[in-house]
Amino acid sequence: MPNAQPRASLAARRPRLTLAVAVGLGLLATWWFQSRPPPWRKLELTPVVAAVLKDDGAPSLGLASADVVVVVFTDYQCPVCKQTDAALERLAARDGRVRVVYKDWPILGEASIQAARVALAADRQGRYAAVHRGLMANRSKLDPDRIRAVAIEAGVDWPRLEADRVANAPAIEARLEAHAAQAWSLGLQGTPGYLVGPFLVTGGLDDRALERAVVAARKAGPPR
């Protein structure tokens, strides 16, 4: 039986070949998922889009005169938000013609709501950015004690924050409700979601993806 040995060798190699093919396909799938562009949708200038892009009361980074506005809807317990949030601050730091607007949209439970309230109350002290950064960097379970610790670490005067949170409770709740209404009106189904100029983008954007979105927004011009 002259073919017995080759057949035996092939049978012995088959598990390794199957594993190699599986690994190769897995790597290909990972590359495709990571490199494919996020879902984009170009929007017209509706009253909702105008309200989202021109919200002067929302916490923001960058100049009001920026030629591209990047709005992000985010939640402090959203894992993808945590992974991609720092890219927004880096974008604002290196591109002086971009304005980043933060829309707290706490949809992942009571801890998210409490964290958003604290962040917005901290804005009365000019500490929103620091608290936001701290909450996004936090890897522990969020609860009232942890939220308080993050805020204090971010340089917040906690007694003043609690007083501001009580005094401004109606305004803070109205802002959170407005953010939620805007998100649903835009068709967002979860966080993070972005409005980059005229483009609605769902899913986390890293540095490279943000750059592509800003370039596309500049080329397209503002929504009209």
N, C-alpha and C positions, 0 to 999 in steps of 0.2 A: 504494500500500500504506500506508494511513493508520496502521496499528498497528505498523509496523516500528520507529519510533523508541521508543515506550513499551516494546516488547519488548526492544530493545537496551539501554535504560536499566535495565530490571529484571535483565537478564543481567549487566550491569556491576556492579550493586549486590549480586548474590546472594552472592559470596564474602564481602563485608563483613557481610551479614546472617547468613550461616552462622557467621562468626567471632563475631559479637555474641551469637548464640544459644548457641554453645559456651561462651563466656566466662561468660555468665549462668548456664548450667547448672552450670559448674564452681564458681562462687561459691556457688550454692545448695547444691551438694553439700558444699562446705567448711563452710558455715554449719550444715547439718544434722549433719555429723559432729562439729563442735565443740560444738554446743548440746545434742545428745541426751544424756540421762542415761546414766552408765555402767551396765553390767550389775550389778544388785543381787540378792542372794538373802538372805532372812531365815532365820537358823539357830536351831535349838533348843539348849538348854543340854546338850550332850553332854560327855563327859569331855575330848574334844579341845578343844572351844570353851572350856571352863573353864580348861584348862591354858594355852591361848593368852592369854586375857584376864587371868589371875591369875599370870603369870610374874614373880615379884619379882626374879629374877636377871638378867633381860634389861635392857640399857641403856634408859633412859627419860627423858622430860621431863615435869614436872608432878607434882602431889601424888598420893600413893597413894589418897587419899580422893576423887579426882575422880569425878564421876557418869557420865562417858563415857570409855571407853578406846578409843583408836585404835591399832591394831596394824598395822604395815607390814612386809611381806616385801619385801626389796630387795636389789639387786646393784649393786656399784660400777662395773660396766661397762654397765649398762642405760641407754640414752639417755633413755627416758621417766622413769625414776627420777631421773636427773640434772635433768631439766626441772621436776619437780614436788616434789622433796624439800624445798626451802626453805619451801614452803607449810605443811609440818607444823610447823616451828619457829615460824613466824609464828602459826599456830593456837594453839600452846601458850602463846605470849607474850601473846596478847590474850584468851584464854579460860582463866581460872584453874580452871575445873571440868573441864578436859580433860587426860587423861594420854596421852602418845604413847609407845608401846613399839616399839623397833626390833628386828626379826628379820632378822639377816644371813642371806641365802639365796643363796650364791654359786653360780650355775648357768651362768655364761658363761665358764668356763675357769679355768686355773690362776692367772692374775693376780687374778681375782675372789676365789678362795680365799685367796691370800696377803694381799690387802687386808683381807678379813674377819678373818683371824687377827690382823693388826696392830691393827685397830680394837678388837677384843675384848681384846687384850693391853693396849692403851692405857687401857681401862676400869679397870685396876688402879691407874692413876695419876689417875683421875678425868678423863681426857682423851678419852673416847670421842666425845663430842659434837663436839669440835673436830676430831678426826681424821676423823670421819664427814663433817662439813661440808666439810673440805678435799678428801677423796676424791670427794665428789659434785660439787664445783666444778671439779675437775681436768678439763681437756680434752685432755691429752696421753695418749699410750699408756701404760697401766699396765704397769710392770715393777718388779722389786725396787728398783732405784735410785730410780725415781719415787715409789714407795710410801714409801720411807724419807724422801725429801725432803719429801713432803707431811706426814708425821708430825712431822718436826722443825720444819717451819714452823708446825705446830699447837701447838707448845710441849711436845712429848714429850721426855723424857729417853731417848734412843735406847738407850744401853747397858742402862739399867734395863728398857726395854721388851723387848729381846732376852732378858734374863734371865727376865723374867716370862713371855714367850712359851714358853720352854723349860720352866720350872718348872710352868706351868699348861697345858701342851699337852694332856694328857688331858681336862681340863675344857673347854678351848676347842673341841676336836674333838667332845666330847659335846654341847656346846651347838649347834654347827653341824649335827650330825646330828639333834638334836631339832627344830631349826627346819625342816629339810628334811622330816622325818616329819610335822610339823604342817601344813606347806604342802600336801603331797600328800594328807593326810587331810582337809583342808578342800576339796580339789578344785581347788586353784590349779594352773595350767599354766605360769605364768611370772610375771615381776616387771614392775611392782609389783602387789602384791595387798594388800588391806586388810581388817581386821575392825574395823568401827566399831560398837561396841555389839553388837547382834544381827545386823548386816548385813555380809555378805561382798561386797566390791566389787572388781572386777577392772579394771585400766587406771588410768592416772595421774589423780590428783585435784588440780586447782588450788585456789586459795583459795576460790572460790565453791562448787565442788563439795564441798569438805570441809565448809564451813559447812552446806550442805544435808544432808549425811550426818549431821553432829552433831545438827542440829535433829531429823531423823527418828529418830535413836537415842534422844534424850531423850524424844521423844513415845512411842516404842515401849517404852522401859524396857529393862532388861538382859535377856539371853537367859534363857528359862525353859522 
